[in-house]
Every structure is written in C-alpha cells, then in structure tokens.
Amino acid sequence: MSKVFGRTEAAAGARAEEELTEARRELVIAAERNDDETAEEFRVAWRGKFRRLLLEDPEAAEMLSSTLQEWQSVRSNADTSVNITQNATARESGRVYQQGSGTQVNY
C-alpha cells in the first residue's frame, strides 16, 4: 500500500507505511479486546485516506486495483483449510502461550 500512497512523493509512501504499521498494531490489540468501535474508527479513517488519494491522483486507482487483484489471487490460491490442535498444561503460576496461525502479541 505504501507504493500506492508514494506514487507522487516517496515521503508520503514512507508515512503511509508507518501509519499502516501502527494501525495494524492497534487493530490487533482491538481485536484481542473485541473492540469493534476502534476497528470501525480505523476503517472510516482509512476509507477517507483512500478516497482523498484517488481524488488527488486518479491514476493511483490502477495501481490500487492491481495490488488488490494480486492479493486476491494469492488468497484464492492459498489452502484456506487449517486444522490446528493444541494441548497445554500450566501449573501453579505458570503461563501458556499458544498460537495456531495469525499474529499473536503478548504483553
């Protein structure tokens, strides 16, 4: 996505990359807390950023469309069925952290 935002200015792409990284981190935390309100705030904010980008640079739409098609192709070619079985036992004050897939953040 930073390439799409950085089409006309490299610094804009770098800023977008930083913002996307921070948004992803915050969304992971929000998801862990079942915080739908935060997720909606990010959705609205990024929708506005994309809308402004496309108004300012209509040619960015082609690049965005190409990127989305590439992602869709990768997702459709991926094996979407995953079976995960995990067992763990913690005793006394022990902790167990397990992850089957996705991103896990332990604080």
All heavy atoms as an XYZ file, in Angstrom:
843
protein
N       0.804     -1.180      0.000
C       0.000      0.000      0.000
C       0.857      1.258      0.000
O       0.441      2.268     -0.538
C      -0.911      0.017      1.231
C      -2.086     -0.923      1.139
S      -3.293     -0.411     -0.072
C      -3.131     -1.678     -1.261
N       2.031      1.197      0.605
C       2.873      2.392      0.633
C       3.275      2.808     -0.776
O       3.461      3.994     -1.044
C       4.105      2.171      1.504
O       4.904      1.134      0.981
N       3.373      1.850     -1.693
C       3.679      2.189     -3.092
C       2.555      3.016     -3.698
O       2.799      3.938     -4.459
C       3.887      0.929     -3.919
C       5.160      0.204     -3.629
C       5.273     -1.024     -4.513
C       6.505     -1.818     -4.168
N       6.612     -3.028     -4.994
N       1.324      2.664     -3.374
C       0.186      3.396     -3.918
C       0.205      4.833     -3.386
O       0.050      5.785     -4.145
C      -1.149      2.704     -3.567
C      -2.335      3.528     -4.016
C      -1.196      1.313     -4.180
N       0.422      4.998     -2.077
C       0.443      6.335     -1.497
C       1.698      7.109     -1.891
O       1.702      8.328     -1.898
C       0.343      6.259      0.034
C      -1.051      6.045      0.514
C      -1.524      4.769      0.767
C      -1.909      7.109      0.713
C      -2.811      4.559      1.209
C      -3.200      6.910      1.146
C      -3.668      5.637      1.400
N       2.777      6.409     -2.218
C       4.029      7.060     -2.551
C       4.260      7.263     -4.035
O       5.379      7.555     -4.453
N       3.223      7.119     -4.842
C       3.373      7.267     -6.298
C       3.941      8.625     -6.685
O       4.747      8.726     -7.587
C       2.019      7.101     -6.992
C       1.626      5.693     -7.256
C       0.274      5.592     -7.950
N      -0.081      6.657     -8.866
C       0.266      6.707    -10.166
N       0.992      5.747    -10.664
N      -0.129      7.705    -10.922
N       3.507      9.681     -6.031
C       3.937     11.017     -6.408
C       4.994     11.587     -5.478
O       5.679     12.533     -5.837
C       2.730     11.991     -6.443
O       2.113     12.000     -5.156
C       1.728     11.562     -7.499
N       5.115     11.019     -4.286
C       6.075     11.540     -3.315
C       6.530     10.390     -2.416
O       5.728      9.778     -1.719
C       5.401     12.638     -2.481
C       6.283     13.237     -1.424
C       5.514     14.171     -0.498
O       4.384     14.565     -0.809
O       6.074     14.467      0.563
N       7.833     10.111     -2.441
C       8.377      8.992     -1.662
C       8.090      9.155     -0.173
O       7.803      8.184      0.533
C       9.870      8.848     -1.909
N       8.162     10.386      0.325
C       7.926     10.617      1.752
C       6.500     10.237      2.136
O       6.261      9.735      3.231
C       8.202     12.077      2.104
N       5.551     10.451      1.226
C       4.160     10.078      1.509
C       4.038      8.569      1.642
O       3.287      8.067      2.485
C       3.238     10.596      0.410
N       4.775      7.833      0.823
C       4.764      6.375      0.925
C       5.337      5.898      2.245
O       4.800      4.986      2.870
N       6.424      6.530      2.669
C       7.039      6.162      3.951
C       6.096      6.468      5.106
O       5.959      5.667      6.040
C       8.363      6.892      4.128
N       5.432      7.629      5.055
C       4.463      7.982      6.109
C       3.312      6.981      6.138
O       2.882      6.545      7.202
C       3.915      9.392      5.889
C       4.814     10.499      6.376
C       4.088     11.848      6.393
N       3.444     12.192      5.137
C       4.045     12.788      4.107
N       5.323     13.097      4.184
N       3.359     13.079      3.009
N       2.820      6.612      4.954
C       1.724      5.646      4.883
C       2.150      4.309      5.466
O       1.380      3.663      6.179
C       1.250      5.483      3.441
N       3.378      3.893      5.167
C       3.893      2.624      5.709
C       3.910      2.658      7.227
O       3.491      1.714      7.895
C       5.286      2.353      5.155
C       5.870      1.037      5.590
C       5.192     -0.155      4.939
O       4.703     -0.016      3.806
O       5.151     -1.224      5.570
N       4.383      3.760      7.801
C       4.419      3.903      9.261
C       3.005      3.897      9.842
O       2.746      3.239     10.856
C       5.129      5.194      9.642
C       6.621      5.173      9.389
C       7.271      6.519      9.637
O       6.617      7.437     10.189
O       8.459      6.665      9.274
N       2.090      4.634      9.198
C       0.713      4.689      9.682
C       0.033      3.326      9.587
O      -0.710      2.932     10.486
C      -0.083      5.723      8.889
C       0.309      7.149      9.187
C      -0.482      8.148      8.357
O      -1.591      7.799      7.883
O       0.008      9.267      8.175
N       0.277      2.602      8.503
C      -0.310      1.272      8.343
C       0.221      0.301      9.391
O      -0.531     -0.506      9.942
C      -0.048      0.735      6.937
C      -0.888      1.357      5.833
C      -0.295      1.036      4.465
C      -2.329      0.874      5.922
N       1.518      0.384      9.665
C       2.122     -0.484     10.680
C       1.519     -0.206     12.050
O       1.157     -1.130     12.791
C       3.650     -0.297     10.703
O       4.174     -0.642      9.417
C       4.306     -1.159     11.769
N       1.390      1.070     12.388
C       0.800      1.444     13.679
C      -0.675      1.052     13.741
O      -1.142      0.536     14.757
C       0.957      2.952     13.916
C       0.369      3.438     15.213
C       1.005      2.845     16.457
O       2.138      2.320     16.376
O       0.373      2.893     17.522
N      -1.397      1.265     12.651
C      -2.818      0.895     12.617
C      -2.976     -0.609     12.805
O      -3.851     -1.063     13.547
C      -3.446      1.342     11.302
N      -2.125     -1.376     12.151
C      -2.197     -2.837     12.281
C      -1.966     -3.266     13.725
O      -2.677     -4.101     14.275
C      -1.175     -3.507     11.366
C      -1.256     -5.018     11.404
C      -0.276     -5.625     10.402
N      -0.488     -7.027     10.252
C      -0.043     -7.952     11.103
N       0.642     -7.602     12.166
N      -0.284     -9.228     10.895
N      -0.954     -2.659     14.369
C      -0.658     -2.987     15.768
C      -1.870     -2.675     16.651
O      -2.285     -3.498     17.471
C       0.569     -2.196     16.235
C       1.049     -2.580     17.635
C       2.155     -1.663     18.115
N       1.678     -0.328     18.413
C       0.985     -0.002     19.507
N       0.676     -0.918     20.396
N       0.586      1.234     19.708
N      -2.456     -1.509     16.460
C      -3.613     -1.122     17.267
C      -4.840     -1.988     16.969
O      -5.610     -2.299     17.870
C      -3.924      0.354     17.060
C      -2.862      1.259     17.676
C      -3.241      2.726     17.627
O      -4.442      3.032     17.797
O      -2.343      3.549     17.427
N      -4.997     -2.394     15.718
C      -6.130     -3.246     15.370
C      -5.990     -4.650     15.946
O      -6.985     -5.269     16.322
C      -6.300     -3.305     13.854
C      -6.909     -2.047     13.238
C      -6.793     -2.093     11.719
C      -8.366     -1.898     13.664
N      -4.770     -5.150     16.023
C      -4.551     -6.454     16.651
C      -4.962     -6.384     18.113
O      -5.661     -7.264     18.626
C      -3.073     -6.898     16.501
C      -2.757     -8.068     17.409
C      -2.767     -7.250     15.056
N      -4.549     -5.318     18.793
C      -4.925     -5.143     20.207
C      -6.440     -5.003     20.336
O      -7.059     -5.616     21.208
C      -4.195     -3.927     20.806
C      -2.690     -4.200     20.872
C      -4.741     -3.589     22.188
C      -1.841     -2.988     21.189
N      -7.048     -4.215     19.448
C      -8.504     -4.031     19.488
C      -9.229     -5.350     19.278
O     -10.231     -5.633     19.940
C      -8.927     -3.001     18.442
N      -8.736     -6.165     18.349
C      -9.363     -7.459     18.082
C      -9.282     -8.365     19.302
O     -10.243     -9.078     19.623
C      -8.709     -8.129     16.874
N      -8.141     -8.334     19.986
C      -7.990     -9.160     21.187
C      -8.978     -8.736     22.272
O      -9.397     -9.543     23.083
C      -6.567     -9.046     21.724
C      -5.537     -9.724     20.851
C      -4.112     -9.472     21.311
O      -3.888     -8.618     22.193
O      -3.215    -10.132     20.767
N      -9.335     -7.467     22.290
C     -10.247     -6.924     23.305
C     -11.693     -6.863     22.804
O     -12.551     -6.307     23.476
C      -9.791     -5.527     23.702
C      -8.437     -5.519     24.353
C      -7.998     -4.126     24.693
N      -6.684     -4.163     25.331
C      -5.909     -3.125     25.485
N      -6.304     -1.935     25.073
N      -4.737     -3.239     26.071
N     -11.929     -7.405     21.598
C     -13.258     -7.337     20.980
C     -13.761     -5.897     20.898
O     -14.934     -5.621     21.139
C     -14.264     -8.219     21.728
C     -13.926     -9.677     21.598
O     -13.515    -10.131     20.536
N     -14.074    -10.423     22.681
N     -12.851     -4.994     20.555
C     -13.150     -3.560     20.483
C     -13.552     -3.193     19.057
O     -12.741     -2.735     18.260
C     -11.917     -2.770     20.935
C     -12.149     -1.274     20.958
O     -13.237     -0.825     20.563
O     -11.218     -0.550     21.361
N     -14.818     -3.406     18.736
C     -15.315     -3.121     17.393
C     -15.321     -1.628     17.083
O     -15.184     -1.228     15.928
C     -16.726     -3.684     17.217
C     -16.745     -5.205     17.286
O     -15.704     -5.824     16.988
O     -17.797     -5.765     17.644
N     -15.471     -0.812     18.100
C     -15.516      0.642     17.884
C     -14.192      1.160     17.329
O     -14.173      1.959     16.384
C     -15.854      1.343     19.202
C     -16.076      2.827     19.046
C     -16.517      3.476     20.350
O     -17.256      2.837     21.130
O     -16.122      4.625     20.572
N     -13.083      0.687     17.878
C     -11.769      1.094     17.376
C     -11.576      0.618     15.944
O     -11.085      1.370     15.091
C     -10.645      0.550     18.282
O     -10.782      1.150     19.573
C      -9.271      0.853     17.720
N     -11.970     -0.599     15.656
C     -11.847     -1.130     14.298
C     -12.657     -0.279     13.318
O     -12.182      0.028     12.218
C     -12.300     -2.582     14.250
N     -13.830      0.128     13.708
C     -14.668      0.966     12.848
C     -14.027      2.338     12.632
O     -14.072      2.885     11.532
C     -16.073      1.113     13.447
C     -17.004      1.973     12.641
C     -17.336      1.435     11.256
O     -17.049      0.256     10.976
O     -17.875      2.203     10.447
N     -13.419      2.892     13.676
C     -12.740      4.185     13.537
C     -11.614      4.103     12.504
O     -11.456      5.001     11.676
C     -12.185      4.643     14.885
C     -13.228      5.101     15.866
C     -12.652      5.393     17.239
O     -11.413      5.419     17.398
O     -13.455      5.614     18.167
N     -10.839      3.036     12.555
C      -9.755      2.858     11.581
C     -10.316      2.649     10.182
O      -9.773      3.176      9.211
C      -8.853      1.682     11.968
C      -7.801      2.059     12.952
C      -7.930      1.727     14.292
C      -6.664      2.744     12.552
C      -6.959      2.083     15.200
C      -5.690      3.103     13.456
C      -5.830      2.775     14.794
N     -11.396      1.892     10.058
C     -11.993      1.663      8.751
C     -12.429      2.983      8.126
O     -12.137      3.272      6.962
C     -13.188      0.706      8.855
C     -13.739      0.282      7.491
C     -15.063     -0.440      7.599
N     -16.139      0.412      8.055
C     -16.747      1.341      7.293
N     -16.369      1.530      6.064
N     -17.727      2.069      7.783
N     -13.088      3.811      8.908
C     -13.562      5.102      8.412
C     -12.372      5.998      8.055
O     -12.360      6.637      6.999
C     -14.482      5.775      9.453
C     -14.752      7.227      9.097
C     -15.780      4.994      9.593
N     -11.363      6.033      8.905
C     -10.194      6.888      8.657
C      -9.471      6.475      7.375
O      -9.145      7.325      6.540
C      -9.240      6.828      9.848
N      -9.232      5.180      7.204
C      -8.505      4.727      6.013
C      -9.363      4.822      4.766
O      -8.860      5.083      3.668
C      -7.938      3.329      6.222
C      -6.675      3.428      7.010
C      -6.535      3.264      8.359
C      -5.390      3.795      6.508
N      -5.236      3.503      8.719
C      -4.512      3.831      7.606
C      -4.905      4.109      5.244
C      -3.167      4.155      7.470
C      -3.564      4.430      5.108
C      -2.716      4.458      6.205
N     -10.657      4.670      4.905
C     -11.530      4.864      3.746
C     -11.404      6.297      3.247
O     -11.316      6.555      2.048
C     -12.963      4.547      4.131
C     -13.924      4.616      2.985
C     -15.304      4.229      3.435
N     -16.188      4.100      2.291
C     -17.449      3.822      2.383
N     -17.989      3.603      3.568
N     -18.195      3.732      1.319
N     -11.372      7.253      4.176
C     -11.191      8.652      3.815
C      -9.841      8.914      3.167
O      -9.740      9.672      2.195
N      -8.795      8.288      3.691
C      -7.456      8.469      3.109
C      -7.412      7.946      1.676
O      -6.831      8.593      0.795
C      -6.402      7.769      3.961
C      -6.184      8.449      5.281
C      -5.178      7.709      6.134
C      -5.148      8.306      7.519
N      -3.894      8.164      8.185
N      -8.019      6.793      1.444
C      -8.043      6.243      0.084
C      -8.890      7.120     -0.834
O      -8.526      7.356     -1.986
C      -8.554      4.800      0.079
C      -7.492      3.798      0.406
C      -7.464      3.177      1.641
C      -6.514      3.478     -0.522
C      -6.477      2.256      1.947
C      -5.525      2.559     -0.231
C      -5.505      1.949      1.011
N     -10.011      7.618     -0.335
C     -10.866      8.482     -1.145
C     -10.114      9.743     -1.557
O     -10.111     10.117     -2.739
C     -12.134      8.845     -0.373
C     -13.126      9.678     -1.186
C     -14.371     10.058     -0.388
N     -14.114     10.636      0.918
C     -13.698     11.891      1.129
N     -13.478     12.685      0.126
N     -13.518     12.330      2.358
N      -9.419     10.379     -0.601
C      -8.650     11.585     -0.927
C      -7.523     11.265     -1.907
O      -7.269     12.037     -2.836
C      -8.097     12.224      0.348
C      -9.163     12.942      1.155
C      -8.585     13.724      2.308
N      -7.885     12.897      3.269
C      -8.466     12.189      4.228
N      -9.779     12.197      4.350
N      -7.759     11.482      5.080
N      -6.853     10.144     -1.708
C      -5.780      9.750     -2.612
C      -6.308      9.613     -4.040
O      -5.703     10.129     -4.988
C      -5.158      8.423     -2.166
C      -4.186      7.785     -3.160
C      -2.888      8.571     -3.225
C      -3.929      6.339     -2.808
N      -7.425      8.948     -4.192
C      -7.971      8.711     -5.524
C      -8.514      9.991     -6.161
O      -8.480     10.143     -7.381
C      -9.034      7.622     -5.482
C      -8.496      6.242     -5.065
C      -9.626      5.251     -4.893
C      -7.460      5.731     -6.040
N      -8.988     10.919     -5.343
C      -9.425     12.210     -5.885
C      -8.229     13.031     -6.363
O      -8.290     13.699     -7.395
C     -10.206     12.995     -4.835
C     -11.616     12.492     -4.532
C     -12.208     13.248     -3.349
C     -12.506     12.622     -5.755
N      -7.133     12.977     -5.593
C      -5.932     13.740     -5.943
C      -5.142     13.094     -7.072
O      -4.487     13.779     -7.850
C      -5.032     13.898     -4.711
C      -5.647     14.744     -3.614
C      -4.859     14.670     -2.311
O      -3.757     14.071     -2.291
O      -5.356     15.198     -1.299
N      -5.178     11.773     -7.152
C      -4.371     11.045     -8.138
C      -5.189      9.894     -8.711
O      -5.042      8.745     -8.291
C      -3.093     10.527     -7.467
C      -2.157      9.812     -8.424
O      -2.402      9.848     -9.651
O      -1.175      9.220     -7.943
N      -6.057     10.175     -9.685
C      -6.917      9.131    -10.249
C      -6.138      7.948    -10.824
O      -6.646      6.833    -10.846
C      -7.698      9.855    -11.348
C      -7.668     11.286    -10.961
C      -6.347     11.482    -10.261
N      -4.903      8.169    -11.275
C      -4.107      7.071    -11.826
C      -3.699      6.064    -10.752
O      -3.355      4.930    -11.061
C      -2.881      7.624    -12.537
C      -3.236      8.420    -13.787
C      -2.015      9.024    -14.449
O      -0.879      8.718    -14.032
O      -2.205      9.816    -15.383
N      -3.751      6.486     -9.501
C      -3.437      5.565     -8.404
C      -4.464      4.440     -8.338
O      -4.171      3.365     -7.806
C      -3.382      6.310     -7.076
N      -5.645      4.664     -8.901
C      -6.687      3.636     -8.892
C      -6.226      2.383     -9.612
O      -6.521      1.267     -9.176
C      -7.965      4.175     -9.529
N      -5.496      2.550    -10.710
C      -4.984      1.391    -11.445
C      -4.017      0.583    -10.591
O      -4.077     -0.647    -10.564
C      -4.307      1.846    -12.733
C      -5.251      2.391    -13.768
C      -4.523      2.859    -15.017
O      -3.507      2.238    -15.385
O      -4.985      3.840    -15.617
N      -3.124      1.292     -9.928
C      -2.143      0.606     -9.076
C      -2.847     -0.085     -7.904
O      -2.526     -1.220     -7.557
C      -1.105      1.588     -8.568
C       0.012      0.960     -7.771
S       1.210      2.211     -7.280
C       2.684      1.445     -7.897
N      -3.816      0.582     -7.312
C      -4.562      0.002     -6.199
C      -5.331     -1.231     -6.661
O      -5.303     -2.270     -6.008
C      -5.514      1.031     -5.601
C      -6.364      0.574     -4.438
C      -5.513      0.086     -3.288
C      -7.287      1.698     -3.992
N      -5.980     -1.126     -7.806
C      -6.725     -2.259     -8.355
C      -5.805     -3.441     -8.629
O      -6.126     -4.596     -8.298
C      -7.438     -1.841     -9.632
O      -8.113     -2.937    -10.194
N      -4.647     -3.168     -9.189
C      -3.672     -4.222     -9.483
C      -3.198     -4.899     -8.197
O      -3.089     -6.124     -8.121
C      -2.483     -3.622    -10.235
O      -1.467     -4.561    -10.395
N      -2.939     -4.095     -7.172
C      -2.491     -4.637     -5.881
C      -3.574     -5.514     -5.266
O      -3.297     -6.610     -4.775
C      -2.122     -3.494     -4.922
O      -1.071     -2.719     -5.505
C      -1.666     -4.023     -3.576
N      -4.816     -5.050     -5.301
C      -5.917     -5.829     -4.736
C      -6.135     -7.135     -5.499
O      -6.413     -8.174     -4.899
C      -7.195     -4.989     -4.708
C      -7.159     -3.793     -3.756
C      -8.417     -2.959     -3.921
C      -6.979     -4.243     -2.324
N      -6.011     -7.098     -6.831
C      -6.138     -8.324     -7.624
C      -5.024     -9.303     -7.289
O      -5.250    -10.514     -7.205
C      -6.124     -7.984     -9.115
C      -7.396     -7.344     -9.598
C      -7.306     -6.921    -11.064
O      -6.288     -7.083    -11.709
N      -8.402     -6.375    -11.565
N      -3.831     -8.797     -7.080
C      -2.704     -9.656     -6.712
C      -2.963    -10.329     -5.371
O      -2.757    -11.528     -5.208
C      -1.425     -8.822     -6.643
C      -0.187     -9.607     -6.292
C       1.036     -8.711     -6.214
O       1.119     -7.738     -6.990
O       1.905     -8.988     -5.369
N      -3.446     -9.558     -4.397
C      -3.759    -10.132     -3.080
C      -4.858    -11.171     -3.189
O      -4.798    -12.219     -2.559
C      -4.171     -9.046     -2.102
C      -3.054     -8.182     -1.631
C      -1.707     -8.368     -1.822
C      -3.190     -6.983     -0.886
N      -1.004     -7.363     -1.253
C      -1.887     -6.489     -0.663
C      -4.259     -6.270     -0.391
C      -1.646     -5.329      0.042
C      -4.021     -5.120      0.302
C      -2.732     -4.653      0.523
N      -5.887    -10.859     -3.983
C      -6.995    -11.803     -4.161
C      -6.494    -13.097     -4.781
O      -6.908    -14.185     -4.391
C      -8.102    -11.181     -5.013
C      -9.330    -12.047     -5.133
C      -9.995    -12.304     -3.791
O     -10.006    -11.464     -2.917
N     -10.543    -13.490     -3.623
N      -5.595    -12.982     -5.740
C      -5.027    -14.157     -6.387
C      -4.259    -15.008     -5.387
O      -4.377    -16.232     -5.363
C      -4.111    -13.726     -7.536
O      -3.452    -14.839     -8.077
N      -3.469    -14.360     -4.550
C      -2.699    -15.083     -3.533
C      -3.642    -15.777     -2.555
O      -3.454    -16.943     -2.220
C      -1.741    -14.123     -2.788
C      -1.154    -14.787     -1.560
C      -0.646    -13.642     -3.724
N      -4.687    -15.066     -2.123
C      -5.645    -15.647     -1.178
C      -6.410    -16.811     -1.790
O      -6.652    -17.816     -1.129
C      -6.627    -14.588     -0.698
C      -5.995    -13.597      0.257
C      -7.002    -12.668      0.812
N      -7.934    -13.442      1.624
C      -8.998    -12.920      2.196
N      -9.278    -11.673      2.039
N      -9.788    -13.668      2.915
N      -6.806    -16.684     -3.059
C      -7.591    -17.755     -3.672
C      -6.738    -18.980     -3.972
O      -7.246    -20.087     -4.040
C      -8.288    -17.271     -4.945
O      -7.343    -16.934     -5.929
N      -5.434    -18.793     -4.142
C      -4.536    -19.920     -4.402
C      -4.048    -20.584     -3.119
O      -3.479    -21.659     -3.156
C      -3.331    -19.473     -5.230
C      -3.727    -19.094     -6.638
O      -4.717    -19.575     -7.166
N      -2.960    -18.210     -7.247
N      -4.258    -19.922     -2.006
C      -3.788    -20.462     -0.727
C      -4.753    -21.527     -0.225
O      -5.950    -21.493     -0.488
C      -3.680    -19.346      0.302
N      -4.215    -22.485      0.494
C      -5.045    -23.501      1.134
C      -5.712    -22.839      2.334
O      -5.055    -22.469      3.293
C      -4.188    -24.684      1.572
C      -5.011    -25.766      2.249
O      -6.243    -25.771      2.118
O      -4.400    -26.615      2.917
N      -7.003    -22.665      2.266
C      -7.709    -21.949      3.324
C      -8.177    -22.851      4.461
O      -8.674    -22.366      5.457
C      -8.929    -21.205      2.742
O      -9.771    -22.145      2.100
C      -8.496    -20.117      1.778
N      -8.028    -24.137      4.309
C      -8.441    -25.029      5.385
C      -7.243    -25.334      6.276
O      -6.215    -25.806      5.827
C      -9.029    -26.322      4.819
O      -8.044    -27.022      4.096
N      -7.420    -25.032      7.540
C      -6.349    -25.236      8.504
C      -6.931    -25.959      9.707
O      -7.939    -25.529     10.270
C      -5.744    -23.882      8.962
C      -4.689    -24.096     10.017
C      -5.176    -23.125      7.778
N      -6.322    -27.046     10.072
C      -6.720    -27.774     11.274
C      -5.595    -27.665     12.279
O      -4.461    -28.044     11.995
C      -6.986    -29.256     10.958
C      -8.190    -29.419     10.071
O      -9.192    -28.741     10.252
N      -8.099    -30.312      9.110
N      -5.923    -27.153     13.435
C      -4.920    -26.957     14.474
C      -5.431    -27.597     15.753
O      -6.560    -27.348     16.175
C      -4.659    -25.459     14.714
C      -4.159    -24.807     13.431
C      -3.670    -25.256     15.857
C      -4.119    -23.316     13.476
N      -4.592    -28.400     16.353
C      -4.909    -28.992     17.649
C      -3.779    -28.658     18.601
O      -2.606    -28.897     18.290
C      -5.040    -30.525     17.542
O      -6.050    -30.827     16.575
C      -5.393    -31.135     18.882
N      -4.134    -28.099     19.734
C      -3.119    -27.731     20.717
C      -3.570    -28.185     22.095
O      -4.744    -28.103     22.433
C      -2.900    -26.216     20.738
C      -2.368    -25.666     19.448
C      -2.189    -24.165     19.504
O      -2.865    -23.476     20.237
N      -1.254    -23.671     18.718
N      -2.616    -28.628     22.865
C      -2.861    -29.001     24.244
C      -1.770    -28.383     25.097
O      -0.605    -28.400     24.712
C      -2.831    -30.526     24.422
C      -3.937    -31.196     23.643
O      -5.096    -30.863     23.816
N      -3.566    -32.106     22.759
N      -2.139    -27.864     26.242
C      -1.151    -27.262     27.131
C      -1.634    -27.385     28.563
O      -2.832    -27.421     28.830
C      -0.936    -25.798     26.777
N      -0.685    -27.454     29.459
C      -0.998    -27.510     30.879
C      -0.067    -26.551     31.608
O       1.147    -26.598     31.411
C      -0.779    -28.927     31.435
O      -1.588    -29.841     30.683
C      -1.138    -29.005     32.900
N      -0.643    -25.679     32.423
C       0.153    -24.771     33.251
C      -0.134    -25.111     34.703
O      -1.271    -25.362     35.078
C      -0.209    -23.332     32.958
N       0.876    -25.138     35.467
C       0.714    -25.455     36.879
C       1.169    -24.280     37.732
O       2.043    -23.527     37.339
C       1.524    -26.694     37.225
C       0.952    -27.965     36.611
C       1.690    -29.179     37.118
N       1.251    -30.489     36.764
C       0.683    -30.917     35.660
N       0.390    -30.096     34.729
N       0.383    -32.174     35.455
N       0.525    -24.169     38.876
C       0.793    -23.112     39.842
C       0.712    -21.750     39.152
O      -0.342    -21.391     38.660
C       2.124    -23.367     40.543
C       2.082    -24.680     41.339
C       3.346    -24.965     42.096
O       4.035    -24.017     42.462
O       3.618    -26.157     42.326
N       1.773    -20.995     39.060
C       1.678    -19.662     38.456
C       2.225    -19.644     37.029
O       2.593    -18.604     36.503
C       2.419    -18.639     39.316
O       3.801    -18.982     39.393
N       2.242    -20.821     36.402
C       2.761    -20.912     35.034
C       1.823    -20.285     34.019
O       0.636    -20.127     34.254
N       2.384    -19.930     32.886
C       1.602    -19.364     31.788
C       1.809    -20.201     30.540
O       2.864    -20.780     30.341
C       2.060    -17.950     31.470
C       1.792    -16.966     32.553
C       2.203    -15.594     32.104
N       1.970    -14.642     33.168
C       2.171    -13.357     33.047
N       2.610    -12.864     31.911
N       1.937    -12.549     34.044
N       0.794    -20.211     29.707
C       0.877    -20.921     28.439
C       0.478    -19.939     27.340
O      -0.558    -19.289     27.420
C      -0.079    -22.140     28.405
C      -0.079    -22.783     27.032
C       0.298    -23.135     29.479
N       1.346    -19.838     26.352
C       1.043    -19.020     25.170
C       1.056    -19.957     23.972
O       2.041    -20.638     23.729
C       2.092    -17.927     24.958
C       2.162    -16.924     26.078
C       3.108    -17.042     27.092
C       1.280    -15.856     26.117
C       3.164    -16.120     28.117
C       1.327    -14.930     27.144
C       2.282    -15.064     28.142
O       2.338    -14.141     29.147
N      -0.039    -19.983     23.238
C      -0.106    -20.828     22.050
C      -0.649    -20.015     20.883
O      -1.448    -19.108     21.071
C      -1.044    -22.013     22.292
C      -0.539    -22.977     23.328
C      -1.461    -24.159     23.470
O      -2.671    -24.019     23.467
N      -0.890    -25.338     23.586
N      -0.186    -20.396     19.726
C      -0.664    -19.733     18.528
C      -0.728    -20.744     17.407
O       0.241    -21.443     17.141
C       0.264    -18.594     18.140
C      -0.152    -17.893     16.878
C       0.733    -16.714     16.570
O       1.503    -16.276     17.384
N       0.627    -16.219     15.371
N      -1.873    -20.798     16.750
C      -2.032    -21.717     15.631
C      -1.751    -21.033     14.308
O      -1.149    -21.587     13.411
N      -2.192    -19.795     14.180
C      -1.942    -19.014     12.981
C      -2.231    -17.563     13.287
O      -2.786    -17.241     14.332
C      -2.821    -19.490     11.825
O      -4.179    -19.281     12.135
N      -1.855    -16.686     12.388
C      -2.128    -15.269     12.582
C      -1.039    -14.596     13.381
O       0.075    -15.082     13.494
N      -1.398    -13.482     13.969
C      -0.449    -12.673     14.732
C      -0.804    -12.757     16.198
O      -1.956    -12.621     16.567
C      -0.513    -11.202     14.285
O      -0.217    -11.144     12.892
C       0.474    -10.358     15.052
N       0.202    -12.975     17.015
C      -0.004    -13.021     18.444
C       0.863    -11.976     19.096
O       2.048    -11.887     18.810
C       0.344    -14.406     18.998
C       0.158    -14.500     20.511
C       0.349    -15.922     21.004
O       0.126    -16.861     20.280
N       0.748    -16.061     22.243
N       0.271    -11.173     19.959
C       1.005    -10.154     20.693
C       0.832    -10.460     22.164
O      -0.289    -10.498     22.664
C       0.482     -8.740     20.355
C       1.258     -7.689     21.143
C       0.563     -8.482     18.874
N       1.921    -10.692     22.866
C       1.868    -10.970     24.299
C       2.436     -9.786     25.056
O       3.569     -9.402     24.848
C       2.691    -12.226     24.638
C       2.138    -13.453     23.978
O       0.934    -13.622     23.909
N       3.006    -14.299     23.482
N       1.624     -9.215     25.901
C       2.078     -8.084     26.737
C       2.182     -8.509     28.161
O       1.511     -9.296     28.665
C       1.115     -6.903     26.622
C       1.145     -6.289     25.249
C       0.143     -6.561     24.336
C       2.179     -5.447     24.892
C       0.176     -5.989     23.087
C       2.199     -4.878     23.635
C       1.200     -5.139     22.746
O       1.233     -4.571     21.518
